[in-house]
Amino acid sequence: MSGANYLDGDTLAQCREAIRQGSRIIDLAARLGCNPSHLARMLGMPVIQPVPAAADQDFDLFEGAERLGAQL
């Protein structure tokens, strides 16, 4: 991890206020020189992870229901 490992309380308060006013955490992290997920942790916010790409398989809802019904 590069950039800020520590931010003082005043800077964190300013970040919280900027987020309340509509700033994006990714923009704030870029200005502070840190990772957005690290900044979110420092602010006590939930860290959002990217959703992994779905497999190339087609999902059939009814096929899954039939398999579950067979197990009952």
Backbone atoms as SQL, in Angstrom:
CREATE TABLE atoms (id INTEGER PRIMARY KEY, chain TEXT, resi INTEGER, resn TEXT, atom TEXT, x REAL, y REAL, z REAL);
INSERT INTO atoms VALUES
  (1, 'A', 1, 'MET', 'N', 0.853, -1.164, 0.000),
  (2, 'A', 1, 'MET', 'CA', 0.000, 0.000, 0.000),
  (3, 'A', 1, 'MET', 'C', 0.898, 1.225, 0.000),
  (4, 'A', 2, 'SER', 'N', 0.617, 2.139, -0.848),
  (5, 'A', 2, 'SER', 'CA', 1.395, 3.362, -0.905),
  (6, 'A', 2, 'SER', 'C', 0.529, 4.520, -0.451),
  (7, 'A', 3, 'GLY', 'N', 1.177, 5.604, -0.127),
  (8, 'A', 3, 'GLY', 'CA', 0.428, 6.792, 0.271),
  (9, 'A', 3, 'GLY', 'C', 0.244, 6.874, 1.770),
  (10, 'A', 4, 'ALA', 'N', -0.807, 7.549, 2.169),
  (11, 'A', 4, 'ALA', 'CA', -1.052, 7.843, 3.577),
  (12, 'A', 4, 'ALA', 'C', -1.504, 6.607, 4.339),
  (13, 'A', 5, 'ASN', 'N', -0.724, 6.229, 5.359),
  (14, 'A', 5, 'ASN', 'CA', -1.130, 5.157, 6.252),
  (15, 'A', 5, 'ASN', 'C', -1.845, 5.725, 7.466),
  (16, 'A', 6, 'TYR', 'N', -1.682, 7.007, 7.713),
  (17, 'A', 6, 'TYR', 'CA', -2.288, 7.667, 8.857),
  (18, 'A', 6, 'TYR', 'C', -2.839, 9.013, 8.411),
  (19, 'A', 7, 'LEU', 'N', -4.031, 9.314, 8.856),
  (20, 'A', 7, 'LEU', 'CA', -4.613, 10.635, 8.622),
  (21, 'A', 7, 'LEU', 'C', -5.084, 11.167, 9.970),
  (22, 'A', 8, 'ASP', 'N', -4.788, 12.425, 10.237),
  (23, 'A', 8, 'ASP', 'CA', -5.204, 13.011, 11.515),
  (24, 'A', 8, 'ASP', 'C', -6.722, 13.171, 11.556),
  (25, 'A', 9, 'GLY', 'N', -7.246, 13.351, 12.754),
  (26, 'A', 9, 'GLY', 'CA', -8.685, 13.437, 12.958),
  (27, 'A', 9, 'GLY', 'C', -9.343, 14.565, 12.182),
  (28, 'A', 10, 'ASP', 'N', -8.651, 15.691, 12.043),
  (29, 'A', 10, 'ASP', 'CA', -9.208, 16.830, 11.315),
  (30, 'A', 10, 'ASP', 'C', -9.388, 16.490, 9.828),
  (31, 'A', 11, 'THR', 'N', -8.402, 15.808, 9.254),
  (32, 'A', 11, 'THR', 'CA', -8.494, 15.408, 7.849),
  (33, 'A', 11, 'THR', 'C', -9.619, 14.400, 7.648),
  (34, 'A', 12, 'LEU', 'N', -9.748, 13.446, 8.587),
  (35, 'A', 12, 'LEU', 'CA', -10.835, 12.471, 8.491),
  (36, 'A', 12, 'LEU', 'C', -12.194, 13.156, 8.593),
  (37, 'A', 13, 'ALA', 'N', -12.306, 14.150, 9.473),
  (38, 'A', 13, 'ALA', 'CA', -13.566, 14.892, 9.604),
  (39, 'A', 13, 'ALA', 'C', -13.881, 15.644, 8.317),
  (40, 'A', 14, 'GLN', 'N', -12.859, 16.217, 7.685),
  (41, 'A', 14, 'GLN', 'CA', -13.063, 16.913, 6.416),
  (42, 'A', 14, 'GLN', 'C', -13.483, 15.939, 5.318),
  (43, 'A', 15, 'CYS', 'N', -12.922, 14.732, 5.343),
  (44, 'A', 15, 'CYS', 'CA', -13.314, 13.708, 4.357),
  (45, 'A', 15, 'CYS', 'C', -14.775, 13.312, 4.557),
  (46, 'A', 16, 'ARG', 'N', -15.186, 13.106, 5.811),
  (47, 'A', 16, 'ARG', 'CA', -16.578, 12.751, 6.081),
  (48, 'A', 16, 'ARG', 'C', -17.528, 13.844, 5.593),
  (49, 'A', 17, 'GLU', 'N', -17.155, 15.091, 5.839),
  (50, 'A', 17, 'GLU', 'CA', -17.995, 16.217, 5.402),
  (51, 'A', 17, 'GLU', 'C', -18.049, 16.287, 3.874),
  (52, 'A', 18, 'ALA', 'N', -16.918, 16.053, 3.217),
  (53, 'A', 18, 'ALA', 'CA', -16.897, 16.073, 1.753),
  (54, 'A', 18, 'ALA', 'C', -17.779, 14.963, 1.186),
  (55, 'A', 19, 'ILE', 'N', -17.767, 13.796, 1.810),
  (56, 'A', 19, 'ILE', 'CA', -18.613, 12.688, 1.359),
  (57, 'A', 19, 'ILE', 'C', -20.077, 13.044, 1.569),
  (58, 'A', 20, 'ARG', 'N', -20.399, 13.665, 2.692),
  (59, 'A', 20, 'ARG', 'CA', -21.785, 14.108, 2.934),
  (60, 'A', 20, 'ARG', 'C', -22.238, 15.100, 1.879),
  (61, 'A', 21, 'GLN', 'N', -21.316, 15.897, 1.370),
  (62, 'A', 21, 'GLN', 'CA', -21.664, 16.905, 0.373),
  (63, 'A', 21, 'GLN', 'C', -21.616, 16.354, -1.055),
  (64, 'A', 22, 'GLY', 'N', -21.336, 15.051, -1.188),
  (65, 'A', 22, 'GLY', 'CA', -21.424, 14.435, -2.507),
  (66, 'A', 22, 'GLY', 'C', -20.112, 14.058, -3.168),
  (67, 'A', 23, 'SER', 'N', -18.989, 14.276, -2.515),
  (68, 'A', 23, 'SER', 'CA', -17.713, 13.861, -3.108),
  (69, 'A', 23, 'SER', 'C', -17.599, 12.350, -3.094),
  (70, 'A', 24, 'ARG', 'N', -16.906, 11.836, -4.077),
  (71, 'A', 24, 'ARG', 'CA', -16.706, 10.391, -4.142),
  (72, 'A', 24, 'ARG', 'C', -15.443, 10.013, -3.380),
  (73, 'A', 25, 'ILE', 'N', -15.500, 8.871, -2.703),
  (74, 'A', 25, 'ILE', 'CA', -14.361, 8.434, -1.900),
  (75, 'A', 25, 'ILE', 'C', -13.136, 8.164, -2.771),
  (76, 'A', 26, 'ILE', 'N', -13.361, 7.753, -4.001),
  (77, 'A', 26, 'ILE', 'CA', -12.239, 7.489, -4.902),
  (78, 'A', 26, 'ILE', 'C', -11.496, 8.785, -5.239),
  (79, 'A', 27, 'ASP', 'N', -12.239, 9.894, -5.366),
  (80, 'A', 27, 'ASP', 'CA', -11.611, 11.196, -5.633),
  (81, 'A', 27, 'ASP', 'C', -10.836, 11.693, -4.417),
  (82, 'A', 28, 'LEU', 'N', -11.426, 11.521, -3.238),
  (83, 'A', 28, 'LEU', 'CA', -10.740, 11.935, -2.009),
  (84, 'A', 28, 'LEU', 'C', -9.461, 11.132, -1.805),
  (85, 'A', 29, 'ALA', 'N', -9.539, 9.830, -2.042),
  (86, 'A', 29, 'ALA', 'CA', -8.357, 8.979, -1.874),
  (87, 'A', 29, 'ALA', 'C', -7.245, 9.392, -2.838),
  (88, 'A', 30, 'ALA', 'N', -7.618, 9.756, -4.053),
  (89, 'A', 30, 'ALA', 'CA', -6.614, 10.197, -5.023),
  (90, 'A', 30, 'ALA', 'C', -5.930, 11.481, -4.552),
  (91, 'A', 31, 'ARG', 'N', -6.701, 12.403, -3.992),
  (92, 'A', 31, 'ARG', 'CA', -6.111, 13.651, -3.487),
  (93, 'A', 31, 'ARG', 'C', -5.181, 13.410, -2.306),
  (94, 'A', 32, 'LEU', 'N', -5.543, 12.409, -1.476),
  (95, 'A', 32, 'LEU', 'CA', -4.741, 12.119, -0.289),
  (96, 'A', 32, 'LEU', 'C', -3.603, 11.147, -0.580),
  (97, 'A', 33, 'GLY', 'N', -3.624, 10.545, -1.762),
  (98, 'A', 33, 'GLY', 'CA', -2.565, 9.617, -2.144),
  (99, 'A', 33, 'GLY', 'C', -2.674, 8.267, -1.465),
  (100, 'A', 34, 'CYS', 'N', -3.896, 7.787, -1.272),
  (101, 'A', 34, 'CYS', 'CA', -4.073, 6.465, -0.668),
  (102, 'A', 34, 'CYS', 'C', -5.104, 5.658, -1.441),
  (103, 'A', 35, 'ASN', 'N', -5.232, 4.415, -1.076),
  (104, 'A', 35, 'ASN', 'CA', -6.166, 3.494, -1.707),
  (105, 'A', 35, 'ASN', 'C', -7.580, 3.805, -1.216),
  (106, 'A', 36, 'PRO', 'N', -8.600, 3.803, -2.087),
  (107, 'A', 36, 'PRO', 'CA', -9.969, 4.090, -1.657),
  (108, 'A', 36, 'PRO', 'C', -10.488, 3.137, -0.579),
  (109, 'A', 37, 'SER', 'N', -10.138, 1.850, -0.680),
  (110, 'A', 37, 'SER', 'CA', -10.610, 0.914, 0.343),
  (111, 'A', 37, 'SER', 'C', -9.932, 1.186, 1.686),
  (112, 'A', 38, 'HIS', 'N', -8.686, 1.609, 1.667),
  (113, 'A', 38, 'HIS', 'CA', -7.984, 1.963, 2.905),
  (114, 'A', 38, 'HIS', 'C', -8.615, 3.213, 3.533),
  (115, 'A', 39, 'LEU', 'N', -8.938, 4.196, 2.710),
  (116, 'A', 39, 'LEU', 'CA', -9.593, 5.409, 3.221),
  (117, 'A', 39, 'LEU', 'C', -10.956, 5.069, 3.803),
  (118, 'A', 40, 'ALA', 'N', -11.693, 4.191, 3.146),
  (119, 'A', 40, 'ALA', 'CA', -13.004, 3.785, 3.661),
  (120, 'A', 40, 'ALA', 'C', -12.861, 3.129, 5.031),
  (121, 'A', 41, 'ARG', 'N', -11.852, 2.279, 5.199),
  (122, 'A', 41, 'ARG', 'CA', -11.627, 1.648, 6.504),
  (123, 'A', 41, 'ARG', 'C', -11.279, 2.686, 7.552),
  (124, 'A', 42, 'MET', 'N', -10.445, 3.670, 7.204),
  (125, 'A', 42, 'MET', 'CA', -10.073, 4.717, 8.167),
  (126, 'A', 42, 'MET', 'C', -11.286, 5.554, 8.568),
  (127, 'A', 43, 'LEU', 'N', -12.242, 5.698, 7.649),
  (128, 'A', 43, 'LEU', 'CA', -13.446, 6.473, 7.931),
  (129, 'A', 43, 'LEU', 'C', -14.523, 5.634, 8.613),
  (130, 'A', 44, 'GLY', 'N', -14.276, 4.331, 8.758),
  (131, 'A', 44, 'GLY', 'CA', -15.260, 3.450, 9.373),
  (132, 'A', 44, 'GLY', 'C', -16.418, 3.125, 8.458),
  (133, 'A', 45, 'MET', 'N', -16.194, 3.227, 7.168),
  (134, 'A', 45, 'MET', 'CA', -17.231, 2.936, 6.176),
  (135, 'A', 45, 'MET', 'C', -17.059, 1.505, 5.683),
  (136, 'A', 46, 'PRO', 'N', -18.131, 0.898, 5.195),
  (137, 'A', 46, 'PRO', 'CA', -17.979, -0.446, 4.632),
  (138, 'A', 46, 'PRO', 'C', -17.138, -0.399, 3.362),
  (139, 'A', 47, 'VAL', 'N', -16.325, -1.411, 3.213),
  (140, 'A', 47, 'VAL', 'CA', -15.460, -1.506, 2.038),
  (141, 'A', 47, 'VAL', 'C', -16.181, -2.342, 0.993),
  (142, 'A', 48, 'ILE', 'N', -16.393, -1.769, -0.159),
  (143, 'A', 48, 'ILE', 'CA', -17.101, -2.451, -1.233),
  (144, 'A', 48, 'ILE', 'C', -16.084, -3.137, -2.131),
  (145, 'A', 49, 'GLN', 'N', -16.273, -4.435, -2.297),
  (146, 'A', 49, 'GLN', 'CA', -15.395, -5.208, -3.167),
  (147, 'A', 49, 'GLN', 'C', -16.074, -5.392, -4.519),
  (148, 'A', 50, 'PRO', 'N', -15.308, -5.426, -5.594),
  (149, 'A', 50, 'PRO', 'CA', -15.913, -5.637, -6.907),
  (150, 'A', 50, 'PRO', 'C', -16.536, -7.031, -6.997),
  (151, 'A', 51, 'VAL', 'N', -17.612, -7.122, -7.720),
  (152, 'A', 51, 'VAL', 'CA', -18.300, -8.398, -7.918),
  (153, 'A', 51, 'VAL', 'C', -17.536, -9.192, -8.964),
  (154, 'A', 52, 'PRO', 'N', -17.212, -10.456, -8.648),
  (155, 'A', 52, 'PRO', 'CA', -16.496, -11.241, -9.651),
  (156, 'A', 52, 'PRO', 'C', -17.369, -11.482, -10.881),
  (157, 'A', 53, 'ALA', 'N', -16.721, -11.584, -12.008),
  (158, 'A', 53, 'ALA', 'CA', -17.443, -11.803, -13.263),
  (159, 'A', 53, 'ALA', 'C', -18.142, -13.158, -13.225),
  (160, 'A', 54, 'ALA', 'N', -19.333, -13.186, -13.749),
  (161, 'A', 54, 'ALA', 'CA', -20.103, -14.425, -13.786),
  (162, 'A', 54, 'ALA', 'C', -19.494, -15.385, -14.798),
  (163, 'A', 55, 'ALA', 'N', -19.700, -16.656, -14.555),
  (164, 'A', 55, 'ALA', 'CA', -19.216, -17.666, -15.493),
  (165, 'A', 55, 'ALA', 'C', -19.993, -17.526, -16.810),
  (166, 'A', 56, 'ASP', 'N', -19.467, -18.090, -17.852),
  (167, 'A', 56, 'ASP', 'CA', -20.103, -17.987, -19.158),
  (168, 'A', 56, 'ASP', 'C', -21.329, -18.887, -19.291),
  (169, 'A', 57, 'GLN', 'N', -21.681, -19.584, -18.217),
  (170, 'A', 57, 'GLN', 'CA', -22.826, -20.477, -18.267),
  (171, 'A', 57, 'GLN', 'C', -24.113, -19.672, -18.212),
  (172, 'A', 58, 'ASP', 'N', -25.135, -20.214, -18.858),
  (173, 'A', 58, 'ASP', 'CA', -26.462, -19.619, -18.753),
  (174, 'A', 58, 'ASP', 'C', -27.121, -20.175, -17.507),
  (175, 'A', 59, 'PHE', 'N', -27.794, -19.344, -16.768),
  (176, 'A', 59, 'PHE', 'CA', -28.467, -19.772, -15.553),
  (177, 'A', 59, 'PHE', 'C', -29.924, -20.061, -15.868),
  (178, 'A', 60, 'ASP', 'N', -30.374, -21.233, -15.456),
  (179, 'A', 60, 'ASP', 'CA', -31.759, -21.628, -15.664),
  (180, 'A', 60, 'ASP', 'C', -32.414, -21.773, -14.301),
  (181, 'A', 61, 'LEU', 'N', -33.294, -20.858, -13.948),
  (182, 'A', 61, 'LEU', 'CA', -33.954, -20.842, -12.646),
  (183, 'A', 61, 'LEU', 'C', -34.768, -22.106, -12.418),
  (184, 'A', 62, 'PHE', 'N', -35.466, -22.555, -13.432),
  (185, 'A', 62, 'PHE', 'CA', -36.339, -23.721, -13.272),
  (186, 'A', 62, 'PHE', 'C', -35.531, -25.005, -13.104),
  (187, 'A', 63, 'GLU', 'N', -34.367, -25.080, -13.743),
  (188, 'A', 63, 'GLU', 'CA', -33.514, -26.251, -13.566),
  (189, 'A', 63, 'GLU', 'C', -33.053, -26.344, -12.118),
  (190, 'A', 64, 'GLY', 'N', -32.683, -25.230, -11.547),
  (191, 'A', 64, 'GLY', 'CA', -32.274, -25.211, -10.145),
  (192, 'A', 64, 'GLY', 'C', -33.414, -25.587, -9.223),
  (193, 'A', 65, 'ALA', 'N', -34.622, -25.129, -9.520),
  (194, 'A', 65, 'ALA', 'CA', -35.787, -25.464, -8.709),
  (195, 'A', 65, 'ALA', 'C', -36.094, -26.946, -8.799),
  (196, 'A', 66, 'GLU', 'N', -35.930, -27.541, -9.976),
  (197, 'A', 66, 'GLU', 'CA', -36.171, -28.979, -10.138),
  (198, 'A', 66, 'GLU', 'C', -35.160, -29.790, -9.335),
  (199, 'A', 67, 'ARG', 'N', -33.892, -29.368, -9.359),
  (200, 'A', 67, 'ARG', 'CA', -32.872, -30.089, -8.583),
  (201, 'A', 67, 'ARG', 'C', -33.168, -29.992, -7.094),
  (202, 'A', 68, 'LEU', 'N', -33.569, -28.818, -6.621),
  (203, 'A', 68, 'LEU', 'CA', -33.899, -28.658, -5.214),
  (204, 'A', 68, 'LEU', 'C', -35.141, -29.464, -4.843),
  (205, 'A', 69, 'GLY', 'N', -36.120, -29.490, -5.737),
  (206, 'A', 69, 'GLY', 'CA', -37.330, -30.273, -5.488),
  (207, 'A', 69, 'GLY', 'C', -37.019, -31.749, -5.408),
  (208, 'A', 70, 'ALA', 'N', -36.073, -32.224, -6.206),
  (209, 'A', 70, 'ALA', 'CA', -35.701, -33.639, -6.180),
  (210, 'A', 70, 'ALA', 'C', -35.020, -34.002, -4.872),
  (211, 'A', 71, 'GLN', 'N', -34.330, -33.052, -4.257),
  (212, 'A', 71, 'GLN', 'CA', -33.665, -33.331, -2.988),
  (213, 'A', 71, 'GLN', 'C', -34.642, -33.370, -1.829),
  (214, 'A', 72, 'LEU', 'N', -35.783, -32.736, -1.970),
  (215, 'A', 72, 'LEU', 'CA', -36.785, -32.755, -0.914),
  (216, 'A', 72, 'LEU', 'C', -37.526, -34.049, -0.996);
